[in-house]
């Protein structure tokens, strides 16, 4: 597994040179996100990941309360 995005172009070359699979983390992450999107999955909206409670603004930002 390559350690940073700057090495992404080296994955194929290193795989051929070393004779072992070398994983590019950037490509792997993009494919994982594509898969999650294709499955219709997203971040949970329960517990700690729930939407924040509406909190009225005060002071100079009070006019933004809708």
mmCIF file of the N, C-alpha and C atoms, coordinates in Angstrom:
data_MODEL
# 
_entry.id   MODEL 
# 
loop_
_atom_site.group_PDB 
_atom_site.id 
_atom_site.type_symbol 
_atom_site.label_atom_id 
_atom_site.label_alt_id 
_atom_site.label_comp_id 
_atom_site.label_asym_id 
_atom_site.label_entity_id 
_atom_site.label_seq_id 
_atom_site.pdbx_PDB_ins_code 
_atom_site.Cartn_x 
_atom_site.Cartn_y 
_atom_site.Cartn_z 
_atom_site.occupancy 
_atom_site.B_iso_or_equiv 
_atom_site.pdbx_formal_charge 
_atom_site.auth_seq_id 
_atom_site.auth_comp_id 
_atom_site.auth_asym_id 
_atom_site.auth_atom_id 
_atom_site.pdbx_PDB_model_num 
ATOM 1   N N  . UNK A 1 1  ? 0.863   -1.163 0.000   1.00 0.00 ? 1  UNK A N  1 
ATOM 2   C CA . UNK A 1 1  ? 0.000   0.000  0.000   1.00 0.00 ? 1  UNK A CA 1 
ATOM 3   C C  . UNK A 1 1  ? 0.905   1.220  0.000   1.00 0.00 ? 1  UNK A C  1 
ATOM 4   N N  . UNK A 1 2  ? 0.699   2.070  -0.983  1.00 0.00 ? 2  UNK A N  1 
ATOM 5   C CA . UNK A 1 2  ? 1.484   3.300  -1.058  1.00 0.00 ? 2  UNK A CA 1 
ATOM 6   C C  . UNK A 1 2  ? 0.992   4.270  0.000   1.00 0.00 ? 2  UNK A C  1 
ATOM 7   N N  . UNK A 1 3  ? 1.910   5.075  0.524   1.00 0.00 ? 3  UNK A N  1 
ATOM 8   C CA . UNK A 1 3  ? 1.607   5.918  1.676   1.00 0.00 ? 3  UNK A CA 1 
ATOM 9   C C  . UNK A 1 3  ? 1.037   7.284  1.393   1.00 0.00 ? 3  UNK A C  1 
ATOM 10  N N  . UNK A 1 4  ? 1.071   7.763  0.161   1.00 0.00 ? 4  UNK A N  1 
ATOM 11  C CA . UNK A 1 4  ? 0.534   9.101  -0.090  1.00 0.00 ? 4  UNK A CA 1 
ATOM 12  C C  . UNK A 1 4  ? 0.111   9.238  -1.549  1.00 0.00 ? 4  UNK A C  1 
ATOM 13  N N  . UNK A 1 5  ? -0.719  10.258 -1.806  1.00 0.00 ? 5  UNK A N  1 
ATOM 14  C CA . UNK A 1 5  ? -1.230  10.489 -3.149  1.00 0.00 ? 5  UNK A CA 1 
ATOM 15  C C  . UNK A 1 5  ? -0.149  10.810 -4.159  1.00 0.00 ? 5  UNK A C  1 
ATOM 16  N N  . UNK A 1 6  ? 0.968   11.363 -3.698  1.00 0.00 ? 6  UNK A N  1 
ATOM 17  C CA . UNK A 1 6  ? 2.059   11.701 -4.598  1.00 0.00 ? 6  UNK A CA 1 
ATOM 18  C C  . UNK A 1 6  ? 2.714   10.491 -5.237  1.00 0.00 ? 6  UNK A C  1 
ATOM 19  N N  . UNK A 1 7  ? 2.477   9.318  -4.683  1.00 0.00 ? 7  UNK A N  1 
ATOM 20  C CA . UNK A 1 7  ? 3.063   8.086  -5.221  1.00 0.00 ? 7  UNK A CA 1 
ATOM 21  C C  . UNK A 1 7  ? 2.086   7.311  -6.101  1.00 0.00 ? 7  UNK A C  1 
ATOM 22  N N  . UNK A 1 8  ? 0.887   7.850  -6.310  1.00 0.00 ? 8  UNK A N  1 
ATOM 23  C CA . UNK A 1 8  ? -0.171  7.121  -7.011  1.00 0.00 ? 8  UNK A CA 1 
ATOM 24  C C  . UNK A 1 8  ? 0.259   6.605  -8.376  1.00 0.00 ? 8  UNK A C  1 
ATOM 25  N N  . UNK A 1 9  ? 1.054   7.369  -9.088  1.00 0.00 ? 9  UNK A N  1 
ATOM 26  C CA . UNK A 1 9  ? 1.480   6.957  -10.432 1.00 0.00 ? 9  UNK A CA 1 
ATOM 27  C C  . UNK A 1 9  ? 2.469   5.796  -10.422 1.00 0.00 ? 9  UNK A C  1 
ATOM 28  N N  . UNK A 1 10 ? 3.015   5.459  -9.264  1.00 0.00 ? 10 UNK A N  1 
ATOM 29  C CA . UNK A 1 10 ? 4.035   4.416  -9.176  1.00 0.00 ? 10 UNK A CA 1 
ATOM 30  C C  . UNK A 1 10 ? 3.470   3.007  -8.973  1.00 0.00 ? 10 UNK A C  1 
ATOM 31  N N  . UNK A 1 11 ? 2.193   2.887  -8.692  1.00 0.00 ? 11 UNK A N  1 
ATOM 32  C CA . UNK A 1 11 ? 1.623   1.580  -8.332  1.00 0.00 ? 11 UNK A CA 1 
ATOM 33  C C  . UNK A 1 11 ? 1.848   0.520  -9.407  1.00 0.00 ? 11 UNK A C  1 
ATOM 34  N N  . UNK A 1 12 ? 1.511   0.819  -10.643 1.00 0.00 ? 12 UNK A N  1 
ATOM 35  C CA . UNK A 1 12 ? 1.683   -0.175 -11.723 1.00 0.00 ? 12 UNK A CA 1 
ATOM 36  C C  . UNK A 1 12 ? 3.149   -0.540 -11.906 1.00 0.00 ? 12 UNK A C  1 
ATOM 37  N N  . UNK A 1 13 ? 3.990   0.482  -11.944 1.00 0.00 ? 13 UNK A N  1 
ATOM 38  C CA . UNK A 1 13 ? 5.421   0.253  -12.154 1.00 0.00 ? 13 UNK A CA 1 
ATOM 39  C C  . UNK A 1 13 ? 6.007   -0.611 -11.037 1.00 0.00 ? 13 UNK A C  1 
ATOM 40  N N  . UNK A 1 14 ? 5.663   -0.305 -9.791  1.00 0.00 ? 14 UNK A N  1 
ATOM 41  C CA . UNK A 1 14 ? 6.180   -1.082 -8.665  1.00 0.00 ? 14 UNK A CA 1 
ATOM 42  C C  . UNK A 1 14 ? 5.630   -2.504 -8.663  1.00 0.00 ? 14 UNK A C  1 
ATOM 43  N N  . UNK A 1 15 ? 4.380   -2.663 -9.054  1.00 0.00 ? 15 UNK A N  1 
ATOM 44  C CA . UNK A 1 15 ? 3.789   -4.003 -9.137  1.00 0.00 ? 15 UNK A CA 1 
ATOM 45  C C  . UNK A 1 15 ? 4.574   -4.861 -10.118 1.00 0.00 ? 15 UNK A C  1 
ATOM 46  N N  . UNK A 1 16 ? 4.908   -4.292 -11.269 1.00 0.00 ? 16 UNK A N  1 
ATOM 47  C CA . UNK A 1 16 ? 5.664   -5.034 -12.278 1.00 0.00 ? 16 UNK A CA 1 
ATOM 48  C C  . UNK A 1 16 ? 7.096   -5.300 -11.804 1.00 0.00 ? 16 UNK A C  1 
ATOM 49  N N  . UNK A 1 17 ? 7.725   -4.284 -11.229 1.00 0.00 ? 17 UNK A N  1 
ATOM 50  C CA . UNK A 1 17 ? 9.121   -4.429 -10.780 1.00 0.00 ? 17 UNK A CA 1 
ATOM 51  C C  . UNK A 1 17 ? 9.275   -5.426 -9.648  1.00 0.00 ? 17 UNK A C  1 
ATOM 52  N N  . UNK A 1 18 ? 8.355   -5.356 -8.666  1.00 0.00 ? 18 UNK A N  1 
ATOM 53  C CA . UNK A 1 18 ? 8.485   -6.185 -7.473  1.00 0.00 ? 18 UNK A CA 1 
ATOM 54  C C  . UNK A 1 18 ? 7.797   -7.547 -7.613  1.00 0.00 ? 18 UNK A C  1 
ATOM 55  N N  . UNK A 1 19 ? 6.886   -7.656 -8.561  1.00 0.00 ? 19 UNK A N  1 
ATOM 56  C CA . UNK A 1 19 ? 6.172   -8.923 -8.744  1.00 0.00 ? 19 UNK A CA 1 
ATOM 57  C C  . UNK A 1 19 ? 5.136   -9.186 -7.667  1.00 0.00 ? 19 UNK A C  1 
ATOM 58  N N  . UNK A 1 20 ? 4.729   -8.148 -6.958  1.00 0.00 ? 20 UNK A N  1 
ATOM 59  C CA . UNK A 1 20 ? 3.690   -8.264 -5.930  1.00 0.00 ? 20 UNK A CA 1 
ATOM 60  C C  . UNK A 1 20 ? 2.680   -7.138 -6.133  1.00 0.00 ? 20 UNK A C  1 
ATOM 61  N N  . UNK A 1 21 ? 1.446   -7.325 -5.667  1.00 0.00 ? 21 UNK A N  1 
ATOM 62  C CA . UNK A 1 21 ? 0.457   -6.260 -5.817  1.00 0.00 ? 21 UNK A CA 1 
ATOM 63  C C  . UNK A 1 21 ? 0.828   -5.046 -4.959  1.00 0.00 ? 21 UNK A C  1 
ATOM 64  N N  . UNK A 1 22 ? 0.786   -3.879 -5.548  1.00 0.00 ? 22 UNK A N  1 
ATOM 65  C CA . UNK A 1 22 ? 1.003   -2.627 -4.826  1.00 0.00 ? 22 UNK A CA 1 
ATOM 66  C C  . UNK A 1 22 ? -0.290  -1.830 -4.949  1.00 0.00 ? 22 UNK A C  1 
ATOM 67  N N  . UNK A 1 23 ? -0.864  -1.461 -3.832  1.00 0.00 ? 23 UNK A N  1 
ATOM 68  C CA . UNK A 1 23 ? -2.161  -0.774 -3.817  1.00 0.00 ? 23 UNK A CA 1 
ATOM 69  C C  . UNK A 1 23 ? -1.950  0.726  -3.693  1.00 0.00 ? 23 UNK A C  1 
ATOM 70  N N  . UNK A 1 24 ? -2.593  1.470  -4.588  1.00 0.00 ? 24 UNK A N  1 
ATOM 71  C CA . UNK A 1 24 ? -2.603  2.920  -4.525  1.00 0.00 ? 24 UNK A CA 1 
ATOM 72  C C  . UNK A 1 24 ? -3.790  3.322  -3.651  1.00 0.00 ? 24 UNK A C  1 
ATOM 73  N N  . UNK A 1 25 ? -3.514  3.936  -2.507  1.00 0.00 ? 25 UNK A N  1 
ATOM 74  C CA . UNK A 1 25 ? -4.565  4.299  -1.554  1.00 0.00 ? 25 UNK A CA 1 
ATOM 75  C C  . UNK A 1 25 ? -5.596  5.259  -2.120  1.00 0.00 ? 25 UNK A C  1 
ATOM 76  N N  . UNK A 1 26 ? -5.171  6.170  -2.997  1.00 0.00 ? 26 UNK A N  1 
ATOM 77  C CA . UNK A 1 26 ? -6.103  7.134  -3.574  1.00 0.00 ? 26 UNK A CA 1 
ATOM 78  C C  . UNK A 1 26 ? -7.118  6.415  -4.458  1.00 0.00 ? 26 UNK A C  1 
ATOM 79  N N  . UNK A 1 27 ? -6.645  5.559  -5.356  1.00 0.00 ? 27 UNK A N  1 
ATOM 80  C CA . UNK A 1 27 ? -7.560  4.811  -6.230  1.00 0.00 ? 27 UNK A CA 1 
ATOM 81  C C  . UNK A 1 27 ? -8.477  3.899  -5.413  1.00 0.00 ? 27 UNK A C  1 
ATOM 82  N N  . UNK A 1 28 ? -7.936  3.269  -4.388  1.00 0.00 ? 28 UNK A N  1 
ATOM 83  C CA . UNK A 1 28 ? -8.749  2.384  -3.548  1.00 0.00 ? 28 UNK A CA 1 
ATOM 84  C C  . UNK A 1 28 ? -9.851  3.176  -2.842  1.00 0.00 ? 28 UNK A C  1 
ATOM 85  N N  . UNK A 1 29 ? -9.522  4.361  -2.348  1.00 0.00 ? 29 UNK A N  1 
ATOM 86  C CA . UNK A 1 29 ? -10.520 5.196  -1.664  1.00 0.00 ? 29 UNK A CA 1 
ATOM 87  C C  . UNK A 1 29 ? -11.603 5.658  -2.628  1.00 0.00 ? 29 UNK A C  1 
ATOM 88  N N  . UNK A 1 30 ? -11.215 6.047  -3.835  1.00 0.00 ? 30 UNK A N  1 
ATOM 89  C CA . UNK A 1 30 ? -12.194 6.493  -4.833  1.00 0.00 ? 30 UNK A CA 1 
ATOM 90  C C  . UNK A 1 30 ? -13.141 5.354  -5.189  1.00 0.00 ? 30 UNK A C  1 
ATOM 91  N N  . UNK A 1 31 ? -12.607 4.143  -5.388  1.00 0.00 ? 31 UNK A N  1 
ATOM 92  C CA . UNK A 1 31 ? -13.452 2.994  -5.713  1.00 0.00 ? 31 UNK A CA 1 
ATOM 93  C C  . UNK A 1 31 ? -14.404 2.666  -4.560  1.00 0.00 ? 31 UNK A C  1 
ATOM 94  N N  . UNK A 1 32 ? -13.932 2.813  -3.323  1.00 0.00 ? 32 UNK A N  1 
ATOM 95  C CA . UNK A 1 32 ? -14.785 2.545  -2.177  1.00 0.00 ? 32 UNK A CA 1 
ATOM 96  C C  . UNK A 1 32 ? -15.946 3.542  -2.122  1.00 0.00 ? 32 UNK A C  1 
ATOM 97  N N  . UNK A 1 33 ? -15.661 4.818  -2.356  1.00 0.00 ? 33 UNK A N  1 
ATOM 98  C CA . UNK A 1 33 ? -16.716 5.832  -2.363  1.00 0.00 ? 33 UNK A CA 1 
ATOM 99  C C  . UNK A 1 33 ? -17.697 5.580  -3.512  1.00 0.00 ? 33 UNK A C  1 
ATOM 100 N N  . UNK A 1 34 ? -17.180 5.214  -4.691  1.00 0.00 ? 34 UNK A N  1 
ATOM 101 C CA . UNK A 1 34 ? -18.057 4.891  -5.819  1.00 0.00 ? 34 UNK A CA 1 
ATOM 102 C C  . UNK A 1 34 ? -18.999 3.732  -5.460  1.00 0.00 ? 34 UNK A C  1 
ATOM 103 N N  . UNK A 1 35 ? -18.472 2.733  -4.779  1.00 0.00 ? 35 UNK A N  1 
ATOM 104 C CA . UNK A 1 35 ? -19.288 1.579  -4.382  1.00 0.00 ? 35 UNK A CA 1 
ATOM 105 C C  . UNK A 1 35 ? -20.363 1.985  -3.385  1.00 0.00 ? 35 UNK A C  1 
ATOM 106 N N  . UNK A 1 36 ? -19.998 2.784  -2.389  1.00 0.00 ? 36 UNK A N  1 
ATOM 107 C CA . UNK A 1 36 ? -20.979 3.242  -1.401  1.00 0.00 ? 36 UNK A CA 1 
ATOM 108 C C  . UNK A 1 36 ? -22.080 4.058  -2.075  1.00 0.00 ? 36 UNK A C  1 
ATOM 109 N N  . UNK A 1 37 ? -21.693 4.909  -3.017  1.00 0.00 ? 37 UNK A N  1 
ATOM 110 C CA . UNK A 1 37 ? -22.679 5.714  -3.747  1.00 0.00 ? 37 UNK A CA 1 
ATOM 111 C C  . UNK A 1 37 ? -23.596 4.822  -4.584  1.00 0.00 ? 37 UNK A C  1 
ATOM 112 N N  . UNK A 1 38 ? -23.024 3.853  -5.281  1.00 0.00 ? 38 UNK A N  1 
ATOM 113 C CA . UNK A 1 38 ? -23.813 2.942  -6.114  1.00 0.00 ? 38 UNK A CA 1 
ATOM 114 C C  . UNK A 1 38 ? -24.812 2.144  -5.278  1.00 0.00 ? 38 UNK A C  1 
ATOM 115 N N  . UNK A 1 39 ? -24.450 1.845  -4.033  1.00 0.00 ? 39 UNK A N  1 
ATOM 116 C CA . UNK A 1 39 ? -25.348 1.110  -3.138  1.00 0.00 ? 39 UNK A CA 1 
ATOM 117 C C  . UNK A 1 39 ? -26.366 2.023  -2.461  1.00 0.00 ? 39 UNK A C  1 
ATOM 118 N N  . UNK A 1 40 ? -26.228 3.326  -2.676  1.00 0.00 ? 40 UNK A N  1 
ATOM 119 C CA . UNK A 1 40 ? -27.159 4.281  -2.066  1.00 0.00 ? 40 UNK A CA 1 
ATOM 120 C C  . UNK A 1 40 ? -26.907 4.496  -0.586  1.00 0.00 ? 40 UNK A C  1 
ATOM 121 N N  . UNK A 1 41 ? -25.679 4.239  -0.133  1.00 0.00 ? 41 UNK A N  1 
ATOM 122 C CA . UNK A 1 41 ? -25.359 4.388  1.281   1.00 0.00 ? 41 UNK A CA 1 
ATOM 123 C C  . UNK A 1 41 ? -24.762 5.762  1.557   1.00 0.00 ? 41 UNK A C  1 
ATOM 124 N N  . UNK A 1 42 ? -24.972 6.248  2.765   1.00 0.00 ? 42 UNK A N  1 
ATOM 125 C CA . UNK A 1 42 ? -24.391 7.522  3.172   1.00 0.00 ? 42 UNK A CA 1 
ATOM 126 C C  . UNK A 1 42 ? -24.115 7.476  4.672   1.00 0.00 ? 42 UNK A C  1 
ATOM 127 N N  . UNK A 1 43 ? -23.601 8.542  5.192   1.00 0.00 ? 43 UNK A N  1 
ATOM 128 C CA . UNK A 1 43 ? -23.297 8.621  6.617   1.00 0.00 ? 43 UNK A CA 1 
ATOM 129 C C  . UNK A 1 43 ? -24.580 8.505  7.436   1.00 0.00 ? 43 UNK A C  1 
ATOM 130 N N  . UNK A 1 44 ? -24.517 7.786  8.520   1.00 0.00 ? 44 UNK A N  1 
ATOM 131 C CA . UNK A 1 44 ? -25.665 7.648  9.413   1.00 0.00 ? 44 UNK A CA 1 
ATOM 132 C C  . UNK A 1 44 ? -26.092 9.019  9.939   1.00 0.00 ? 44 UNK A C  1 
ATOM 133 N N  . UNK A 1 45 ? -27.363 9.181  10.159  1.00 0.00 ? 45 UNK A N  1 
ATOM 134 C CA . UNK A 1 45 ? -27.882 10.425 10.733  1.00 0.00 ? 45 UNK A CA 1 
ATOM 135 C C  . UNK A 1 45 ? -28.467 10.152 12.124  1.00 0.00 ? 45 UNK A C  1 
ATOM 136 N N  . UNK A 1 46 ? -27.894 9.201  12.847  1.00 0.00 ? 46 UNK A N  1 
ATOM 137 C CA . UNK A 1 46 ? -28.341 8.848  14.186  1.00 0.00 ? 46 UNK A CA 1 
ATOM 138 C C  . UNK A 1 46 ? -27.178 8.965  15.154  1.00 0.00 ? 46 UNK A C  1 
ATOM 139 N N  . UNK A 1 47 ? -27.488 9.141  16.417  1.00 0.00 ? 47 UNK A N  1 
ATOM 140 C CA . UNK A 1 47 ? -26.452 9.219  17.440  1.00 0.00 ? 47 UNK A CA 1 
ATOM 141 C C  . UNK A 1 47 ? -25.534 10.411 17.253  1.00 0.00 ? 47 UNK A C  1 
ATOM 142 N N  . UNK A 1 48 ? -24.252 10.182 17.354  1.00 0.00 ? 48 UNK A N  1 
ATOM 143 C CA . UNK A 1 48 ? -23.267 11.270 17.246  1.00 0.00 ? 48 UNK A CA 1 
ATOM 144 C C  . UNK A 1 48 ? -23.250 11.922 15.869  1.00 0.00 ? 48 UNK A C  1 
ATOM 145 N N  . UNK A 1 49 ? -23.717 11.213 14.837  1.00 0.00 ? 49 UNK A N  1 
ATOM 146 C CA . UNK A 1 49 ? -23.693 11.747 13.478  1.00 0.00 ? 49 UNK A CA 1 
ATOM 147 C C  . UNK A 1 49 ? -25.012 12.398 13.075  1.00 0.00 ? 49 UNK A C  1 
ATOM 148 N N  . UNK A 1 50 ? -25.934 12.539 14.035  1.00 0.00 ? 50 UNK A N  1 
ATOM 149 C CA . UNK A 1 50 ? -27.219 13.177 13.774  1.00 0.00 ? 50 UNK A CA 1 
ATOM 150 C C  . UNK A 1 50 ? -27.014 14.646 13.423  1.00 0.00 ? 50 UNK A C  1 
ATOM 151 N N  . UNK A 1 51 ? -27.989 15.222 12.729  1.00 0.00 ? 51 UNK A N  1 
ATOM 152 C CA . UNK A 1 51 ? -27.915 16.643 12.411  1.00 0.00 ? 51 UNK A CA 1 
ATOM 153 C C  . UNK A 1 51 ? -27.886 17.442 13.719  1.00 0.00 ? 51 UNK A C  1 
ATOM 154 N N  . UNK A 1 52 ? -27.147 18.537 13.762  1.00 0.00 ? 52 UNK A N  1 
ATOM 155 C CA . UNK A 1 52 ? -27.095 19.325 14.996  1.00 0.00 ? 52 UNK A CA 1 
ATOM 156 C C  . UNK A 1 52 ? -28.445 19.976 15.288  1.00 0.00 ? 52 UNK A C  1 
ATOM 157 N N  . UNK A 1 53 ? -28.714 20.214 16.568  1.00 0.00 ? 53 UNK A N  1 
ATOM 158 C CA . UNK A 1 53 ? -29.939 20.892 16.963  1.00 0.00 ? 53 UNK A CA 1 
ATOM 159 C C  . UNK A 1 53 ? -29.895 22.333 16.482  1.00 0.00 ? 53 UNK A C  1 
ATOM 160 N N  . UNK A 1 54 ? -31.081 22.867 16.166  1.00 0.00 ? 54 UNK A N  1 
ATOM 161 C CA . UNK A 1 54 ? -31.155 24.258 15.742  1.00 0.00 ? 54 UNK A CA 1 
ATOM 162 C C  . UNK A 1 54 ? -30.882 25.137 16.958  1.00 0.00 ? 54 UNK A C  1 
ATOM 163 N N  . UNK A 1 55 ? -29.960 26.053 16.806  1.00 0.00 ? 55 UNK A N  1 
ATOM 164 C CA . UNK A 1 55 ? -29.590 26.933 17.902  1.00 0.00 ? 55 UNK A CA 1 
ATOM 165 C C  . UNK A 1 55 ? -29.755 28.379 17.419  1.00 0.00 ? 55 UNK A C  1 
ATOM 166 N N  . UNK A 1 56 ? -30.623 29.150 18.080  1.00 0.00 ? 56 UNK A N  1 
ATOM 167 C CA . UNK A 1 56 ? -30.818 30.528 17.631  1.00 0.00 ? 56 UNK A CA 1 
ATOM 168 C C  . UNK A 1 56 ? -29.533 31.338 17.760  1.00 0.00 ? 56 UNK A C  1 
ATOM 169 N N  . UNK A 1 57 ? -29.330 32.201 16.781  1.00 0.00 ? 57 UNK A N  1 
ATOM 170 C CA . UNK A 1 57 ? -28.165 33.075 16.796  1.00 0.00 ? 57 UNK A CA 1 
ATOM 171 C C  . UNK A 1 57 ? -28.487 34.341 17.577  1.00 0.00 ? 57 UNK A C  1 
ATOM 172 N N  . UNK A 1 58 ? -27.473 34.922 18.173  1.00 0.00 ? 58 UNK A N  1 
ATOM 173 C CA . UNK A 1 58 ? -27.693 36.158 18.932  1.00 0.00 ? 58 UNK A CA 1 
ATOM 174 C C  . UNK A 1 58 ? -26.624 37.173 18.549  1.00 0.00 ? 58 UNK A C  1 
ATOM 175 N N  . UNK A 1 59 ? -26.756 38.331 19.098  1.00 0.00 ? 59 UNK A N  1 
ATOM 176 C CA . UNK A 1 59 ? -25.780 39.385 18.823  1.00 0.00 ? 59 UNK A CA 1 
ATOM 177 C C  . UNK A 1 59 ? -25.883 39.869 17.391  1.00 0.00 ? 59 UNK A C  1 
ATOM 178 N N  . UNK A 1 60 ? -24.752 40.146 16.795  1.00 0.00 ? 60 UNK A N  1 
ATOM 179 C CA . UNK A 1 60 ? -24.758 40.711 15.448  1.00 0.00 ? 60 UNK A CA 1 
ATOM 180 C C  . UNK A 1 60 ? -25.264 39.738 14.386  1.00 0.00 ? 60 UNK A C  1 
ATOM 181 N N  . UNK A 1 61 ? -25.353 38.425 14.707  1.00 0.00 ? 61 UNK A N  1 
ATOM 182 C CA . UNK A 1 61 ? -25.857 37.430 13.763  1.00 0.00 ? 61 UNK A CA 1 
ATOM 183 C C  . UNK A 1 61 ? -27.333 37.104 13.991  1.00 0.00 ? 61 UNK A C  1 
ATOM 184 N N  . UNK A 1 62 ? -27.988 37.734 14.936  1.00 0.00 ? 62 UNK A N  1 
ATOM 185 C CA . UNK A 1 62 ? -29.384 37.477 15.263  1.00 0.00 ? 62 UNK A CA 1 
ATOM 186 C C  . UNK A 1 62 ? -30.324 37.657 14.092  1.00 0.00 ? 62 UNK A C  1 
ATOM 187 N N  . UNK A 1 63 ? -29.985 38.535 13.163  1.00 0.00 ? 63 UNK A N  1 
ATOM 188 C CA . UNK A 1 63 ? -30.856 38.778 12.001  1.00 0.00 ? 63 UNK A CA 1 
ATOM 189 C C  . UNK A 1 63 ? -30.899 37.574 11.051  1.00 0.00 ? 63 UNK A C  1 
ATOM 190 N N  . UNK A 1 64 ? -30.000 36.613 11.217  1.00 0.00 ? 64 UNK A N  1 
ATOM 191 C CA . UNK A 1 64 ? -29.990 35.423 10.360  1.00 0.00 ? 64 UNK A CA 1 
ATOM 192 C C  . UNK A 1 64 ? -30.975 34.353 10.833  1.00 0.00 ? 64 UNK A C  1 
ATOM 193 N N  . UNK A 1 65 ? -31.581 34.519 11.995  1.00 0.00 ? 65 UNK A N  1 
ATOM 194 C CA . UNK A 1 65 ? -32.581 33.563 12.470  1.00 0.00 ? 65 UNK A CA 1 
ATOM 195 C C  . UNK A 1 65 ? -33.778 33.606 11.540  1.00 0.00 ? 65 UNK A C  1 
ATOM 196 N N  . UNK A 1 66 ? -34.197 32.468 11.074  1.00 0.00 ? 66 UNK A N  1 
ATOM 197 C CA . UNK A 1 66 ? -35.266 32.463 10.088  1.00 0.00 ? 66 UNK A CA 1 
ATOM 198 C C  . UNK A 1 66 ? -36.530 31.987 10.619  1.00 0.00 ? 66 UNK A C  1 
# 
